[in-house]
Amino acid sequence: MLFLILAIASSTAISFILRFFDKKIHNNMVMFLGNYFVCVLLSCFYVRGSEAFKVISGTKTAVILGIISGIFYLMGFVLLQTNIRKNGIILSTLFMRLGVLVPIAMALIVFNERPSYMEVGGIILAIAAIFVINFEKDKGEGKKSAVYLLLFLLIAGGLNDSFANIQDKIGNRACNDQYLLITFAVALLSSVVMIFVKKQHFTLIDLGIGMLVGLPNYYCSRFLLLSLSKLKAIIVYPMYNIGTILLISLMGILLFKEKLGKNKIIGLLLVIAALILLNI
């Protein structure tokens, strides 16, 4: 249970740092470079101590999942930062956590699983929440763009959760440190490529903020994997998702003075109810 609490705290810290320093970040890929540099350093430290590279069985799975996860990890962070700027920390966190719909869809399509009545109810509530939150009088292009960004964040967040769960379930848990190292190394290389593609300038401020994000980012992934190895996923995911949503919602209201309109309050309640039903 301690690992799960630490995962929730780490996840909350990531959004807090991004929100607090949002206006000071001018070169986001340089910020991500600092982030993943710290994650790689921490991964190397734990791999060295875990004897992970002496494990043969499960290495291939860890490498493949790590490469794919690394690409989506960077994509998810870019979407999270963009959404926090355009949609606020509360809505962004809601939709990132609502990504739990993606593993469910994967279970239906890939693993041919059938949802329970509770899960069906959760899916319906989640879809309803999306419409309620975005039902505004202003239907301009700017509003549509914000909606698309939230949906993209939902998908990216869900895929990231899916890869961690797949590694835990079909991979060798002794290779979890390998998986994290490869994930963050690929994300780091992707950040370097994007810096040159976008022709961003290297600044110590952007790098420093990224390094601050890197610490909770690494431990969020590590503690989540450790939680999945100690507790059932049916316990981990609802508590992780709902705990993060509630903490960040409280933080957004108290620290950043974000205001929730009637529709957003209803949407928040629907999302929490959906997450509970999806994970009962």
Secondary structure, DSSP 4 states (H G I P E B T S, - for coil): -HHHHHHHHHHHHHHHHHHHTGGG-S-HHHHHHHHHHHHHHHHHHHHHHHTGGG--TTHHHHHHHHHHHHHHHHHHHHHHHHHHHHHHHHHHHHHHHGGGHHHHHHHHHTS-----HHHHHHHHHHHHHHHHHT--S--SHHHHHHHHHHHHHHHHHHHHHHHHHHHHHHS-GGGHHHHHHHHHHHHHHHHHHHHHHTTPPP-HHHHHHHHHHHHHHHHHHHHHHHHHHHS-HHHHHHHHHHHHHHHHHHHHHHTS-----HHHHHHHHHHHHHHHHHT-
